[in-house]
Amino acid sequence: MFTTMPAWQRLTLLVLAGIAVVALFFLTFTAGRVAASPSHPNTTSADAGFARDMQVHHAQAVQMSMMLRDRTEDETPRTIAYDVAMTQQQQMGQMYAWLQEWGLPQSSAEPRMAWMTDASMGHSMETGSAAGMESTGSAGSMALAADGLMPGMATPEQLEELAAASGDDAERIYLTLMIEHHRAGVEMAAAGVELAATDQVRTLAEKIEESQQAEIEVMQALLDEL
């Protein structure tokens, strides 16, 4: 029957068939791209909040650790301070890269640690809803200080005191400040483990929680000896 059609009809059918094949291929390709596209946290998610706030928290730990290295000759606290600085600098790089990958800004107009409470009030993520705040235990008790600093953060006056000290005095100030800094970091990390929706954030948060808890014990032992 096809061969008995006029030439113009056969040509029309061939063109229409070709268009149908191309359209089917395009739809299949597009559907595959959409299905394969990763879902990223949104800007109000616990994952994004954790990445932003922990970078800020880490930055001060790096600052204090490098300050101590220049103010004591004792190799034990110098080594601990160097390890803290290098580890937290590397983790800051990870979190910075996550926000870039997710297409999110490195800073937010939301208050520090808002993610720790907003997540419990129904702020959902594109990858899923965050867990309830009540599951975080002590993390729910954290709050910004009157001067806006996150828990555990040293004040400008305390940083000046560290900068002016040397030897045992510098070690004592550093260890006292860093133990409090780490305690708050452990609580923030615990909240990240509970509230984050991405495996990469939960894994790093768990690592931070465990490592900083271990460092607290070492630093407390050193402080007790001074």
C-alpha positions as CSV (number, residue, x, y, z in Angstrom):
1,M,0.0,0.0,0.0
2,F,2.9,2.3,0.9
3,T,4.4,1.9,-2.6
4,T,1.1,2.8,-4.2
5,M,1.0,6.2,-2.4
6,P,1.9,9.3,-4.3
7,A,5.5,10.4,-3.8
8,W,4.6,13.5,-1.8
9,Q,2.5,11.4,0.6
10,R,5.4,8.9,1.1
11,L,7.8,11.8,1.7
12,T,5.4,13.3,4.3
13,L,5.1,10.0,6.2
14,L,8.8,9.6,6.3
15,V,9.4,13.1,7.6
16,L,6.7,12.6,10.3
17,A,8.2,9.3,11.3
18,G,11.6,11.0,11.5
19,I,10.2,13.7,13.7
20,A,8.6,11.2,16.0
21,V,11.9,9.3,16.4
22,V,13.8,12.5,17.2
23,A,11.1,13.6,19.7
24,L,11.1,10.2,21.4
25,F,14.9,10.3,21.7
26,F,14.8,13.8,23.1
27,L,12.1,13.0,25.7
28,T,14.0,9.9,26.8
29,F,17.3,11.8,27.1
30,T,15.6,14.7,29.0
31,A,13.9,12.3,31.4
32,G,17.2,10.5,32.1
33,R,19.0,13.8,32.8
34,V,16.2,14.9,35.2
35,A,16.3,11.5,37.0
36,A,20.1,11.6,37.2
37,S,20.3,15.2,38.5
38,P,21.3,15.3,42.1
39,S,19.0,16.9,44.7
40,H,20.8,19.4,46.8
41,P,20.0,21.0,50.2
42,N,18.3,24.4,50.0
43,T,19.7,27.5,51.7
44,T,17.7,27.2,54.9
45,S,18.5,23.5,55.4
46,A,20.4,22.1,58.3
47,D,23.1,20.9,55.9
48,A,23.7,24.4,54.6
49,G,23.5,26.0,58.1
50,F,25.9,23.4,59.5
51,A,28.4,24.0,56.6
52,R,28.3,27.8,57.1
53,D,28.4,28.0,60.9
54,M,31.0,25.2,61.4
55,Q,33.3,27.0,59.0
56,V,33.1,30.2,61.2
57,H,33.5,28.1,64.3
58,H,36.5,26.3,62.8
59,A,38.1,29.5,61.6
60,Q,38.5,30.8,65.2
61,A,40.0,27.4,66.3
62,V,42.6,27.7,63.5
63,Q,43.3,31.3,64.5
64,M,43.9,30.5,68.2
65,S,45.9,27.4,67.4
66,M,48.3,29.3,65.1
67,M,48.6,32.0,67.8
68,L,49.7,29.4,70.4
69,R,52.4,28.0,68.1
70,D,54.1,31.3,68.1
71,R,53.9,31.8,71.9
72,T,55.3,28.6,73.4
73,E,58.3,26.4,72.9
74,D,56.7,23.3,74.4
75,E,56.3,20.8,71.6
76,T,53.3,18.9,73.0
77,P,50.8,21.8,73.0
78,R,52.5,23.1,69.8
79,T,51.8,19.8,68.1
80,I,48.2,19.6,69.3
81,A,47.6,23.2,68.2
82,Y,49.1,22.5,64.7
83,D,47.0,19.3,64.3
84,V,43.8,21.3,65.3
85,A,44.7,24.0,62.8
86,M,45.5,21.7,59.9
87,T,42.5,19.4,60.5
88,Q,40.0,22.1,60.8
89,Q,41.4,24.1,57.9
90,Q,40.9,21.0,55.7
91,Q,37.3,20.5,57.0
92,M,36.6,24.2,56.3
93,G,37.6,23.5,52.7
94,Q,35.2,20.6,52.4
95,M,32.3,22.6,53.7
96,Y,33.1,25.6,51.4
97,A,33.2,23.2,48.5
98,W,29.8,21.7,49.4
99,L,28.1,25.1,49.4
100,Q,29.6,25.8,46.0
101,E,28.5,22.4,44.7
102,W,25.0,23.0,46.0
103,G,24.8,26.5,44.3
104,L,24.4,28.2,47.7
105,P,26.0,31.4,49.1
106,Q,28.8,31.0,51.7
107,S,26.9,33.3,54.0
108,S,23.2,33.7,54.9
109,A,20.9,36.5,56.3
110,E,19.6,34.0,58.8
111,P,21.0,34.1,62.4
112,R,23.8,31.8,63.3
113,M,22.6,28.4,64.4
114,A,19.1,29.1,63.1
115,W,19.3,25.7,61.3
116,M,19.4,24.0,64.7
117,T,15.9,25.2,65.5
118,D,14.4,25.9,62.1
119,A,14.8,22.3,61.1
120,S,12.5,21.3,63.9
121,M,9.9,23.7,62.7
122,G,9.3,22.2,59.4
123,H,12.0,23.7,57.2
124,S,12.3,21.0,54.6
125,M,15.1,20.1,52.2
126,E,14.9,19.2,48.5
127,T,16.5,15.9,49.6
128,G,14.0,15.3,52.4
129,S,12.8,16.7,55.8
130,A,15.1,17.2,58.7
131,A,14.7,15.3,61.9
132,G,12.9,16.9,64.9
133,M,15.0,19.1,67.2
134,E,13.9,17.2,70.3
135,S,16.0,14.3,69.1
136,T,19.2,16.3,69.5
137,G,19.2,16.4,73.2
138,S,21.7,19.0,74.5
139,A,22.0,20.6,71.0
140,G,18.6,22.2,71.6
141,S,19.9,24.2,74.6
142,M,22.5,26.1,72.6
143,A,22.0,29.8,72.0
144,L,23.9,32.8,70.8
145,A,25.6,34.9,73.4
146,A,24.5,38.4,74.0
147,D,27.3,39.7,71.8
148,G,26.1,37.4,69.0
149,L,29.0,34.9,69.3
150,M,28.2,31.2,68.8
151,P,28.7,29.0,71.9
152,G,32.3,28.3,72.6
153,M,33.6,31.2,70.7
154,A,36.3,33.3,72.3
155,T,35.6,37.0,72.8
156,P,37.9,39.7,71.3
157,E,39.2,40.4,74.8
158,Q,40.1,36.7,75.3
159,L,41.9,36.7,72.0
160,E,43.8,39.8,73.0
161,E,44.8,38.1,76.3
162,L,46.1,35.1,74.3
163,A,48.0,37.3,71.9
164,A,49.7,39.1,74.9
165,A,50.7,35.9,76.7
166,S,53.6,33.5,76.2
167,G,54.9,30.2,77.6
168,D,52.8,28.5,80.3
169,D,50.4,31.4,80.4
170,A,49.7,31.2,76.7
171,E,49.2,27.4,77.0
172,R,46.8,27.8,79.9
173,I,44.7,30.4,78.1
174,Y,44.7,28.5,74.9
175,L,43.7,25.1,76.4
176,T,41.0,26.7,78.5
177,L,39.5,28.5,75.5
178,M,39.9,25.6,73.2
179,I,38.2,23.1,75.5
180,E,35.1,25.3,75.7
181,H,35.4,25.9,71.9
182,H,35.5,22.1,71.3
183,R,32.6,21.4,73.7
184,A,30.4,23.7,71.7
185,G,31.7,22.2,68.5
186,V,30.8,18.7,69.7
187,E,27.2,19.9,70.4
188,M,27.0,21.5,67.0
189,A,28.3,18.4,65.3
190,A,25.8,16.2,67.2
191,A,23.0,18.4,65.9
192,G,24.5,18.0,62.4
193,V,24.4,14.2,62.7
194,E,20.8,14.3,63.8
195,L,19.4,17.1,61.5
196,A,21.4,16.9,58.2
197,A,19.8,15.1,55.3
198,T,22.9,14.4,53.2
199,D,25.3,11.5,54.0
200,Q,28.4,13.7,53.4
201,V,27.3,16.2,56.1
202,R,26.3,13.5,58.6
203,T,29.6,11.7,58.1
204,L,31.8,14.8,58.6
205,A,29.6,15.9,61.6
206,E,30.1,12.5,63.2
207,K,33.9,12.7,62.6
208,I,34.0,16.1,64.1
209,E,32.0,15.0,67.2
210,E,34.3,12.1,67.8
211,S,37.6,13.7,67.2
212,Q,36.9,16.9,69.1
213,Q,35.7,14.9,72.1
214,A,38.9,13.0,72.1
215,E,40.9,16.2,71.9
216,I,39.0,17.7,74.8
217,E,40.3,14.8,77.0
218,V,43.9,15.3,75.8
219,M,43.8,19.1,76.3
220,Q,42.1,18.8,79.7
221,A,45.0,16.4,80.8
222,L,47.5,19.0,79.7
223,L,45.7,21.8,81.4
224,D,45.6,19.9,84.7
225,E,49.4,19.6,84.5
226,L,50.0,23.3,84.3
